[in-house]
């Protein structure tokens, strides 16, 4: 068990006392279950494709490890730094999502991916967390200055993101973004109607 004093002002100590440890534990459980399911389901598919039986397991383990350390790194950032990161990342991912519609390959009727060499990149997956943090910041600004049209700005950002997701089409992402946005509006105590 890690033991840090509340008076310790190191980055690791501040992180330990502010991080949601239950959420971190649940993320580790999801990673473990994901690896286990990949280990049980993918070897047959890999062999059928002529690949190493653990090809997909190794690939999943690599990206899950990268994702976990990204989560740890972001959880150690200050709230202001996370907000700045999201506000800068949101327009970049929005632009890449638009680019997906223009130059992305159509796969089974949907254009959701950008081809970068031998890798594919789904910008809308990165757009989601940037959108959530940005709209949370916009909605929270209503409490510091009621003259800020937080609800209208958040609604405009929401409509922009949903429009791009529907054009791909990606209805699963659309439902997820809509659910989170409505929950944010409810938590902010703001009525949905302008």
C-alpha positions as CSV (number, residue, x, y, z in Angstrom):
1,X,0.0,0.0,0.0
2,X,1.3,3.4,-0.9
3,X,1.6,5.7,2.1
4,X,1.8,9.5,1.5
5,X,1.3,12.2,4.0
6,X,-1.3,14.8,3.2
7,X,1.3,17.4,3.9
8,X,3.6,16.0,1.3
9,X,3.5,18.4,-1.7
10,X,5.2,16.2,-4.3
11,X,3.4,15.5,-7.6
12,X,2.9,11.8,-6.8
13,X,1.5,12.6,-3.3
14,X,-0.9,15.3,-4.7
15,X,-2.0,12.7,-7.4
16,X,-2.5,10.0,-4.8
17,X,-4.8,12.2,-2.7
18,X,-6.8,13.5,-5.6
19,X,-7.1,10.6,-8.0
20,X,-10.3,8.5,-8.0
21,X,-8.7,5.2,-6.9
22,X,-12.0,3.2,-7.5
23,X,-12.1,4.5,-11.1
24,X,-8.4,3.6,-11.6
25,X,-9.2,0.1,-10.2
26,X,-12.1,-0.3,-12.5
27,X,-10.0,0.7,-15.5
28,X,-7.5,-2.0,-14.5
29,X,-10.3,-4.5,-14.3
30,X,-11.5,-3.5,-17.8
31,X,-8.0,-3.8,-19.2
32,X,-7.6,-7.3,-17.6
33,X,-11.0,-8.5,-18.9
34,X,-10.2,-7.0,-22.4
35,X,-6.9,-8.9,-22.6
36,X,-8.5,-12.1,-21.3
37,X,-11.4,-11.9,-23.9
38,X,-8.8,-11.1,-26.7
39,X,-6.8,-14.1,-25.5
40,X,-9.8,-16.4,-25.7
41,X,-11.4,-15.2,-28.9
42,X,-8.6,-14.0,-31.3
43,X,-6.1,-16.9,-31.7
44,X,-8.5,-18.8,-34.1
45,X,-9.1,-15.7,-36.2
46,X,-5.3,-14.9,-36.3
47,X,-4.5,-18.5,-37.4
48,X,-7.2,-18.3,-40.1
49,X,-5.6,-15.1,-41.4
50,X,-2.1,-16.8,-41.4
51,X,-0.8,-14.7,-38.5
52,X,0.8,-15.6,-35.2
53,X,-1.9,-17.0,-32.9
54,X,-1.1,-14.2,-30.3
55,X,-1.0,-11.4,-32.9
56,X,-4.1,-9.7,-31.8
57,X,-3.4,-10.3,-28.1
58,X,0.1,-8.6,-28.5
59,X,-1.5,-5.7,-30.4
60,X,-4.2,-5.2,-27.8
61,X,-1.7,-5.5,-24.9
62,X,0.5,-2.8,-26.5
63,X,-2.3,-0.3,-27.0
64,X,-3.9,-1.0,-23.6
65,X,-0.5,-0.4,-22.0
66,X,-0.1,2.8,-23.9
67,X,-3.7,3.9,-23.0
68,X,-3.2,3.1,-19.3
69,X,0.0,5.2,-19.1
70,X,-1.8,8.0,-21.0
71,X,-4.6,7.8,-18.4
72,X,-2.1,8.0,-15.5
73,X,-0.2,10.9,-17.2
74,X,-3.4,12.9,-17.7
75,X,-4.6,12.1,-14.2
76,X,-1.4,13.7,-12.9
77,X,-2.0,17.0,-14.8
78,X,-3.7,20.0,-13.1
79,X,-7.3,20.8,-13.9
80,X,-6.1,23.9,-15.7
81,X,-3.7,22.0,-17.8
82,X,-6.3,19.3,-18.7
83,X,-8.7,22.1,-19.7
84,X,-6.1,23.8,-21.9
85,X,-5.1,20.4,-23.5
86,X,-8.8,19.7,-24.3
87,X,-9.5,23.2,-25.6
88,X,-6.5,22.9,-28.0
89,X,-7.2,19.3,-28.9
90,X,-10.9,19.8,-29.6
91,X,-10.5,21.9,-32.8
92,X,-7.6,19.7,-34.0
93,X,-9.7,16.5,-33.7
94,X,-12.8,18.3,-35.1
95,X,-10.7,19.2,-38.2
96,X,-9.4,15.6,-38.5
97,X,-13.0,14.3,-38.2
98,X,-14.0,16.6,-41.1
99,X,-10.9,15.4,-43.0
100,X,-12.1,11.8,-42.4
101,X,-15.3,12.6,-44.3
102,X,-13.3,14.1,-47.2
103,X,-10.4,11.6,-47.7
104,X,-11.2,8.7,-45.4
105,X,-11.7,5.4,-47.0
106,X,-15.3,4.1,-47.1
107,X,-15.5,0.8,-45.2
108,X,-18.9,-0.9,-45.2
109,X,-20.7,2.3,-46.0
110,X,-19.0,4.4,-43.3
111,X,-16.1,6.8,-43.4
112,X,-14.7,6.9,-39.9
113,X,-11.0,6.3,-40.3
114,X,-7.9,8.1,-41.6
115,X,-5.2,5.9,-43.2
116,X,-1.8,6.9,-41.9
117,X,0.7,4.5,-43.5
118,X,-0.2,1.0,-42.3
119,X,-2.2,2.4,-39.4
120,X,-5.7,3.6,-39.3
121,X,-6.8,6.5,-37.0
122,X,-10.3,7.2,-35.8
123,X,-10.4,10.9,-35.0
124,X,-13.9,10.8,-33.4
125,X,-12.6,8.5,-30.6
126,X,-10.2,11.3,-29.6
127,X,-12.8,14.0,-30.3
128,X,-15.1,12.5,-27.6
129,X,-13.0,13.2,-24.5
130,X,-11.9,16.6,-25.8
131,X,-15.6,17.5,-26.4
132,X,-16.6,16.3,-22.9
133,X,-13.9,18.4,-21.1
134,X,-14.5,21.4,-23.3
135,X,-18.3,21.5,-22.8
136,X,-17.8,20.8,-19.0
137,X,-15.6,23.9,-18.9
138,X,-18.0,26.0,-20.9
139,X,-21.0,24.9,-18.7
140,X,-19.0,25.6,-15.5
141,X,-18.2,29.1,-16.7
142,X,-22.0,29.9,-16.3
143,X,-21.5,29.7,-12.5
144,X,-18.7,32.3,-12.5
145,X,-20.3,34.7,-14.9
146,X,-24.0,34.3,-15.7
147,X,-23.7,36.6,-18.7
148,X,-21.7,33.9,-20.5
149,X,-24.1,32.1,-22.9
150,X,-22.7,28.7,-21.7
151,X,-25.8,26.8,-22.7
152,X,-25.9,28.1,-26.2
153,X,-22.2,27.6,-26.7
154,X,-22.4,24.0,-25.4
155,X,-25.4,23.3,-27.6
156,X,-23.6,24.7,-30.6
157,X,-20.5,22.5,-29.9
158,X,-22.8,19.5,-29.4
159,X,-24.7,20.0,-32.6
160,X,-21.4,20.4,-34.5
161,X,-20.0,17.1,-33.1
162,X,-23.3,15.2,-33.6
163,X,-23.6,16.5,-37.2
164,X,-20.1,15.1,-38.1
165,X,-20.8,11.8,-36.4
166,X,-24.1,11.4,-38.2
167,X,-22.4,12.2,-41.5
168,X,-19.9,9.3,-41.0
169,X,-22.4,7.6,-40.0
170,X,-21.5,6.6,-36.5
171,X,-24.7,6.3,-34.5
172,X,-23.1,4.5,-31.5
173,X,-20.8,7.5,-30.9
174,X,-23.7,9.9,-31.5
175,X,-25.8,8.2,-28.8
176,X,-22.8,8.2,-26.4
177,X,-22.0,11.9,-27.0
178,X,-25.6,12.8,-26.7
179,X,-26.0,10.9,-23.4
180,X,-22.9,12.5,-21.9
181,X,-24.0,16.0,-23.1
182,X,-27.4,15.6,-21.6
183,X,-25.9,14.4,-18.3
184,X,-23.6,17.4,-18.3
185,X,-26.5,19.7,-18.8
186,X,-28.4,18.1,-16.0
187,X,-25.4,18.1,-13.6
188,X,-24.8,21.8,-14.4
189,X,-28.4,22.4,-13.3
190,X,-29.3,24.0,-16.6
191,X,-32.5,23.3,-18.5
192,X,-32.2,21.8,-21.9
193,X,-34.3,24.5,-23.5
194,X,-32.5,27.8,-24.4
